Amino acid sequence: MYNVAFVEDDKCVAEKGCRLCILYCPEADCIRLDTRKMKAFVVVNRCKGCDLCAVVCTAAKHDAIIMAPVNGATGEIILGAHKAEAAALGQAYQ
């Protein structure tokens, strides 16, 4: 089991212009903007679990991104479960 980023819509302020998670994510096209809802969302199968987006979001005092374990067999995010071991940025991109 591994962690991926998950954006909580009720806390995301992308509609106000904050798109820091999209800008700082080192994986291309991993975090995108849903132009219908004007909220960021994570493409789960592209996320490496590096935690950088959550750090940036927390630093901006929004706390809209959590790291949650994903079921490796189904690809479903398991919200409310204990986080799996986090990959260090260097590990995620070796």
Legacy VTK file of the C-alpha trace (Angstrom):
# vtk DataFile Version 3.0
C-alpha trace
ASCII
DATASET POLYDATA
POINTS 94 float
0.000 0.000 0.000
1.254 3.498 -0.771
0.049 7.075 -0.323
-1.308 9.437 -2.948
-2.510 13.016 -2.685
-6.195 13.783 -2.326
-7.698 17.288 -2.605
-10.571 18.105 -0.256
-12.919 20.251 -2.360
-14.371 22.132 0.601
-10.916 23.463 1.532
-9.448 24.012 -1.947
-9.296 27.685 -2.984
-8.219 27.217 -6.596
-11.204 29.313 -7.690
-9.561 32.264 -5.915
-6.377 31.833 -7.940
-4.357 29.496 -5.726
-2.908 26.770 -7.878
0.304 26.167 -5.953
-0.143 22.394 -5.865
-0.416 22.307 -9.654
2.643 24.510 -10.071
4.884 22.672 -7.603
3.993 19.071 -8.421
7.067 17.485 -10.023
4.965 14.958 -11.969
3.549 16.346 -15.208
-0.264 16.373 -15.413
-0.642 14.801 -11.988
-2.624 17.623 -10.392
-5.090 19.382 -12.647
-7.768 22.036 -12.399
-11.374 20.947 -12.763
-12.651 23.966 -14.709
-16.255 23.050 -13.950
-15.832 23.138 -10.155
-12.694 25.336 -10.187
-10.987 22.951 -7.777
-7.720 21.058 -8.060
-7.833 17.276 -8.389
-5.229 14.518 -8.443
-4.834 11.959 -11.221
-4.239 9.007 -8.908
-2.352 6.793 -11.337
0.207 9.586 -11.921
0.786 10.521 -8.264
4.082 9.270 -6.813
3.150 10.126 -3.224
6.030 12.573 -2.746
3.923 14.819 -0.446
5.229 18.071 -1.983
1.745 19.310 -2.908
0.508 18.785 0.654
3.519 20.653 2.054
2.933 23.595 -0.306
-0.796 23.670 0.469
-0.144 23.568 4.212
2.472 26.344 3.925
-0.175 28.482 2.175
-2.468 27.736 5.170
-5.171 26.015 3.120
-4.630 22.397 4.263
-6.745 21.132 1.363
-4.488 18.219 0.428
-4.129 15.054 2.449
-2.031 12.014 1.762
-4.110 8.844 1.828
-3.312 5.205 1.124
-4.482 3.711 -2.125
-5.497 0.132 -2.780
-2.853 -1.169 -5.170
-5.253 -3.692 -6.723
-8.165 -1.354 -7.429
-6.513 2.079 -7.459
-9.119 3.431 -5.019
-8.127 5.976 -2.388
-8.911 4.751 1.112
-10.021 7.872 2.981
-9.935 7.676 6.760
-7.380 4.865 6.833
-3.966 5.116 8.449
-1.409 6.554 6.065
0.991 4.105 4.501
4.719 4.745 4.536
5.535 7.938 2.673
8.064 7.965 -0.126
10.778 10.549 0.211
11.011 12.864 -2.795
14.246 11.200 -3.859
12.679 7.730 -3.618
9.643 8.693 -5.625
11.732 9.966 -8.523
14.642 7.522 -8.749
LINES 1 95
94 0 1 2 3 4 5 6 7 8 9 10 11 12 13 14 15 16 17 18 19 20 21 22 23 24 25 26 27 28 29 30 31 32 33 34 35 36 37 38 39 40 41 42 43 44 45 46 47 48 49 50 51 52 53 54 55 56 57 58 59 60 61 62 63 64 65 66 67 68 69 70 71 72 73 74 75 76 77 78 79 80 81 82 83 84 85 86 87 88 89 90 91 92 93
